[in-house]
Amino acid sequence: MRIDKFLKVSRILKRRTVASDACKGGKVSVFGKDVKPSYTLKVGDEVEIRFGSGAVKFRVLELKESVKKEDAQKMYEIIA
């Protein structure tokens, strides 16, 4: 699954365009390497998103094309 789609489906970021722009702007990295919006995410990948005030780091637990709002947090695990 593309990383921009995962960020939207998991509700980490609100819109796919916002996720895509974050990737293009160098704010998203997987295992410390900046990635493009088309990066293929795999279970077990560690993703970091840098915001103006800090960063969020999480591990991908599962990949699904669509989930309910209540189940979105089961797709990832916050590390730091």
C-alpha positions as CSV (number, residue, x, y, z in Angstrom):
1,M,0.0,0.0,0.0
2,R,1.2,3.5,-0.8
3,I,2.4,5.5,2.2
4,D,0.1,8.5,1.4
5,K,-2.9,6.2,1.3
6,F,-2.0,4.5,4.5
7,L,-1.6,7.8,6.4
8,K,-5.1,8.7,5.2
9,V,-6.8,5.3,5.8
10,S,-5.3,5.0,9.3
11,R,-6.4,8.6,10.0
12,I,-2.9,9.8,11.1
13,L,-3.4,12.6,8.6
14,K,-6.8,13.9,7.6
15,R,-6.5,13.9,3.8
16,R,-4.4,12.1,1.2
17,T,-3.3,15.3,-0.4
18,V,-2.0,16.5,2.9
19,A,-0.1,13.1,3.3
20,S,1.3,13.5,-0.2
21,D,2.5,17.0,0.4
22,A,4.1,16.0,3.7
23,C,6.0,13.2,1.8
24,K,7.1,15.6,-1.0
25,G,8.2,18.2,1.6
26,G,10.6,15.7,3.3
27,K,8.6,15.4,6.5
28,V,7.9,11.6,6.3
29,S,10.6,9.0,6.6
30,V,10.7,5.2,6.9
31,F,13.6,3.8,8.9
32,G,15.3,7.2,8.8
33,K,15.1,7.6,5.0
34,D,12.8,10.3,3.5
35,V,10.2,8.7,1.2
36,K,8.0,9.8,-1.7
37,P,4.2,9.5,-1.6
38,S,4.4,6.4,-3.9
39,Y,6.6,4.5,-1.4
40,T,5.2,0.9,-0.9
41,L,4.7,0.4,2.9
42,K,5.0,-3.0,4.5
43,V,4.0,-4.4,7.8
44,G,6.7,-3.8,10.4
45,D,8.0,-0.6,8.8
46,E,8.8,2.2,11.3
47,V,7.6,5.6,10.0
48,E,8.4,9.0,11.4
49,I,6.4,12.2,10.6
50,R,7.9,15.5,11.5
51,F,5.7,18.4,12.4
52,G,6.6,22.0,13.3
53,S,6.4,21.3,17.0
54,G,7.8,17.7,17.1
55,A,7.5,14.3,15.6
56,V,5.5,11.1,15.7
57,K,7.1,7.7,15.2
58,F,5.0,4.6,14.7
59,R,5.2,0.9,13.5
60,V,2.9,-0.4,10.9
61,L,0.9,-3.4,12.2
62,E,-1.5,-4.1,9.4
63,L,-2.5,-2.8,5.9
64,K,-6.1,-2.5,4.9
65,E,-7.8,-0.7,2.1
66,S,-10.5,0.7,4.3
67,V,-11.4,0.6,8.0
68,K,-14.0,2.0,10.3
69,K,-13.0,4.9,12.5
70,E,-12.9,2.8,15.6
71,D,-10.5,0.3,14.0
72,A,-8.1,2.8,12.5
73,Q,-5.7,2.9,15.5
74,K,-5.2,-0.9,15.3
75,M,-3.3,-0.4,12.0
76,Y,-0.3,1.1,13.8
77,E,1.5,1.3,17.2
78,I,3.0,4.5,18.5
79,I,6.7,4.1,19.3
80,A,7.8,7.7,20.3
